[in-house]
């Protein structure tokens, strides 16, 4: 997740769009969301002018908390908040398989403001959205789900410190309870989260969000517990 200043600024602009869309949809508290979007705007402005910007600090933690909340309310289609901000390239075979064993297709999401740094959306042919990853961030080398925990093993150790959180994802209208963000140190090779108890009926997914150095990744698996 290492980019130039304008790439970093563009990603924060996109994140601000995502937060404001979540507030507009009634999925995120308005006061907290507007404050977070304003912080992301300031971060984008600072990045674009080359001003020193705090990395891996409160901003990343706040974005991680936002993602965990959204995953607990929105279900699998978080990237829909960015409709209109991205172009979609044709899907392609990746040769990779999801935790469920089925094939993963890859789709590049091309930000209109940063076309050279597309995000990558991995779609499972069975489960739908599986990973949403920043440009250059490889899919996990291994995912393990047992009754107590989800473990996501990264393809390479993290260069920077980060934050992660997780939630069950609803299929239907109820809301799950997200976990609070937890810190990851530079060099971390995996994240592991306990699987929280869900309150609602029906099938669910489980999702983890990772924020490192101002960008985010989402990992989604079917909840078979
Ligand atoms: Zn799957």
Boltz pocket constraint, residues with backbone or C-beta under 6 A from the ligand:
constraints:
  - pocket:
      binder: B
      contacts: [[A, 98], [A, 99], [A, 100], [A, 101], [A, 102], [A, 124], [A, 125], [A, 126], [A, 127], [A, 128], [A, 222]]
      max_distance: 6.0
